[in-house]
Amino acid sequence: MADEARTEETTRETAAEPEVDELAEATRQRDEYLDALQRTAAEFDNYRKRVQRDQESIVARAGERLVRELLPVLDDLERALEAARAHEEAKLEEGVALVHRSLASLLERQGLKPIETAGKFDPHVHEALLSQPSEAEEGSVIDVVQKGYTLGDRVVRPARVVIAAPQEPNG
């Protein structure tokens, strides 16, 4: 009878081991699937953010290209206005002024802003064409050859300027 009790006890232990192994295997498999799901969700979120950034960049670049192409027109109109003022041709000046205002307004609505040129030279937004001896503080902008513009936070075209150099000593 003692042998029967031992056999029955061994049978119970053997039956319990597969249940424990199956539970451990199911738990391990569940953890693997959960980990894979979390990784996939994170990768998808990163992909979504990257695509959104790329789309915003494409839209910004398209607007920038349009503005860059319109800038020479704005420059030409400004030169025509100056020439018309010099010759006192009021009707021509009025017409050109009207076109200039409407184009400048359109570009401003698109986010175009002129770069400030008063004060110290800033290599991030100014392009120094030359330096001239001047009584002004060295490195300050003394003349603007061509206006510069920003579109949003990007420089579309740097302002082309003349900067002050130290005066040559008389001697």
C-alpha positions as CSV (number, residue, x, y, z in Angstrom):
1,M,0.0,0.0,0.0
2,A,2.9,2.3,0.6
3,D,4.0,1.8,-3.0
4,E,0.6,2.8,-4.2
5,A,0.7,6.0,-2.2
6,R,4.1,6.9,-3.6
7,T,3.0,6.2,-7.1
8,E,-0.1,8.3,-6.7
9,E,2.0,11.2,-5.2
10,T,4.5,11.0,-8.1
11,T,1.6,11.1,-10.6
12,R,0.2,14.2,-8.9
13,E,3.6,16.0,-9.1
14,T,4.1,15.0,-12.7
15,A,0.6,16.4,-13.6
16,A,1.3,19.7,-11.8
17,E,4.6,20.3,-13.6
18,P,3.0,20.6,-17.1
19,E,0.4,23.0,-15.8
20,V,3.2,25.2,-14.4
21,D,5.2,25.0,-17.6
22,E,2.2,25.9,-19.8
23,L,1.4,28.9,-17.6
24,A,5.0,30.1,-17.7
25,E,5.1,29.6,-21.5
26,A,1.8,31.5,-21.9
27,T,3.1,34.3,-19.6
28,R,6.4,34.5,-21.6
29,Q,4.5,34.6,-24.9
30,R,2.1,37.2,-23.6
31,D,5.1,39.4,-22.5
32,E,6.7,39.0,-26.0
33,Y,3.5,40.0,-27.7
34,L,3.0,43.0,-25.4
35,D,6.6,44.2,-26.0
36,A,6.2,43.8,-29.8
37,L,2.9,45.7,-29.7
38,Q,4.4,48.6,-27.6
39,R,7.4,48.8,-30.0
40,T,5.1,48.9,-33.0
41,A,3.0,51.6,-31.4
42,A,6.1,53.7,-30.6
43,E,7.5,53.2,-34.2
44,F,4.1,54.3,-35.7
45,D,3.9,57.4,-33.4
46,N,7.5,58.4,-34.5
47,Y,6.5,57.8,-38.2
48,R,3.4,59.9,-37.8
49,K,5.4,62.8,-36.3
50,R,8.1,62.5,-39.0
51,V,5.5,62.6,-41.8
52,Q,3.8,65.7,-40.2
53,R,7.1,67.5,-39.9
54,D,7.9,66.6,-43.5
55,Q,4.5,67.9,-44.7
56,E,5.0,71.2,-42.8
57,S,8.5,71.6,-44.3
58,I,7.2,71.0,-47.8
59,V,4.4,73.6,-47.4
60,A,7.0,76.1,-46.0
61,R,9.4,75.5,-48.8
62,A,6.7,75.9,-51.5
63,G,5.8,79.3,-50.0
64,E,9.4,80.2,-49.8
65,R,10.0,79.4,-53.4
66,L,7.1,81.6,-54.5
67,V,8.3,84.5,-52.4
68,R,11.9,84.2,-53.7
69,E,10.5,84.4,-57.2
70,L,8.5,87.5,-56.5
71,L,11.3,89.4,-54.8
72,P,12.9,90.7,-58.0
73,V,9.5,92.1,-59.0
74,L,9.3,94.0,-55.8
75,D,12.9,95.3,-56.3
76,D,12.0,96.5,-59.8
77,L,8.9,98.3,-58.6
78,E,11.0,100.0,-55.9
79,R,13.5,101.2,-58.5
80,A,10.7,102.4,-60.8
81,L,9.2,104.4,-57.9
82,E,12.6,106.1,-57.3
83,A,13.0,106.9,-60.9
84,A,9.5,108.3,-61.2
85,R,10.0,110.5,-58.2
86,A,13.1,111.9,-59.7
87,H,11.3,112.8,-62.9
88,E,8.1,114.0,-61.2
89,E,5.8,111.9,-63.3
90,A,2.9,111.8,-60.8
91,K,0.6,109.4,-62.8
92,L,3.3,106.9,-63.4
93,E,4.4,107.1,-59.8
94,E,0.8,106.6,-58.6
95,G,0.4,103.5,-60.7
96,V,3.7,101.9,-59.8
97,A,3.0,102.8,-56.1
98,L,-0.3,101.0,-56.3
99,V,1.2,97.9,-57.7
100,H,4.0,98.1,-55.2
101,R,1.6,98.4,-52.3
102,S,-0.5,95.5,-53.5
103,L,2.5,93.2,-54.1
104,A,4.1,94.1,-50.8
105,S,0.8,93.5,-49.0
106,L,0.4,90.1,-50.7
107,L,3.9,89.1,-49.6
108,E,3.4,90.4,-46.1
109,R,0.2,88.2,-45.8
110,Q,2.4,85.2,-46.8
111,G,4.6,86.0,-43.8
112,L,7.3,88.0,-45.5
113,K,9.0,90.6,-43.3
114,P,11.9,93.0,-44.1
115,I,15.1,92.4,-42.2
116,E,16.1,95.2,-39.9
117,T,19.3,96.9,-41.1
118,A,19.7,99.7,-38.5
119,G,22.5,99.0,-36.0
120,K,25.2,96.4,-35.9
121,F,26.0,94.0,-38.7
122,D,24.5,90.5,-38.1
123,P,26.0,87.8,-40.3
124,H,22.9,85.6,-39.8
125,V,20.7,88.1,-41.7
126,H,23.1,90.5,-43.4
127,E,25.5,90.0,-46.3
128,A,28.4,92.5,-46.2
129,L,29.2,93.6,-49.8
130,L,31.9,96.0,-48.7
131,S,33.2,98.1,-45.8
132,Q,33.9,101.8,-46.0
133,P,35.7,104.1,-43.6
134,S,33.1,106.0,-41.6
135,E,32.5,108.0,-38.5
136,A,29.9,105.4,-37.5
137,E,30.8,102.7,-35.1
138,E,32.9,100.0,-36.6
139,G,30.8,97.0,-37.8
140,S,27.6,99.0,-38.0
141,V,25.4,99.0,-41.1
142,I,25.8,102.4,-42.9
143,D,24.0,101.7,-46.2
144,V,21.6,99.1,-47.6
145,V,22.3,98.0,-51.2
146,Q,19.4,95.5,-51.3
147,K,16.7,94.8,-48.7
148,G,16.7,91.4,-47.0
149,Y,13.6,89.4,-46.0
150,T,12.5,86.7,-43.7
151,L,9.7,84.3,-44.2
152,G,8.6,83.0,-40.8
153,D,11.8,82.3,-38.9
154,R,13.9,81.6,-42.1
155,V,16.0,84.1,-44.0
156,V,14.8,84.1,-47.6
157,R,17.3,86.6,-48.7
158,P,19.9,88.3,-46.5
159,A,20.1,92.1,-46.6
160,R,23.0,93.2,-48.7
161,V,24.7,96.0,-46.8
162,V,27.8,98.3,-46.5
163,I,29.4,98.2,-43.1
164,A,31.5,100.9,-41.3
165,A,35.2,100.4,-41.2
166,P,37.6,102.4,-39.0
167,Q,38.5,105.7,-40.5
168,E,42.0,106.0,-41.9
169,P,44.2,108.2,-39.8
170,N,45.1,111.5,-41.5
171,G,48.8,111.8,-41.5
